[in-house]
Amino acid sequence: MRPNFTIRVYGILIQENALLISDELINGNHITKLPGGGLEYGESTIECLIREFKEEADLTITVGSHFYTTDFFVASAFDPTCQVMSIYYFVETLETIVNITTAPHDYSKSTNDHAFRWIPIGELKEENFTFPIDRKVIGLLKEVLPAGSQVR
């Protein structure tokens, strides 16, 4: 059997002491995760992250320092025969981000299957994220970003 892998790239965008997160409806499942997505053949991880933020949030970002790469086995939630590798970077945007709430997305009141929201750094909890790698990253962020801190 040939190994099957997927590479995912995610951005950690912090503004005004809050982290930008994504609520999505994927295959009927409500997912809470960090913004980002799958690496496409031929693109770099940086290009992937820039593309994903533009496609999903219509934001132009600059990619900063690497934060974390998966260091444990995780099978894909959507294909258990596929191993997931995720790479996380700090990102910044110079754009003003508007119309993003702090409340979880209410799918019953919207036709959108994708929405962004802010979570204050002091309120981050691993259990609020769907994927095990995101949970690990949130735990690591809480260790290095005390409540009330800024990344720039």
Buried (B, 14 or more C-beta within 10 A) or exposed (E): EEEEEBBBBBBBBBBEBBBBBBBBBEEEEEBBBBBBBEBEEEEEBBBBBBBBBEEBBEBEBEBBEEBBEBEEEBEBBEEEEBBBBBBBBBBBBEEEBEEBEEEBBEBEEEEEEBBBBBBEBEEBEBEBBBBBBBBBBBEBBBEEBEEEEEBE
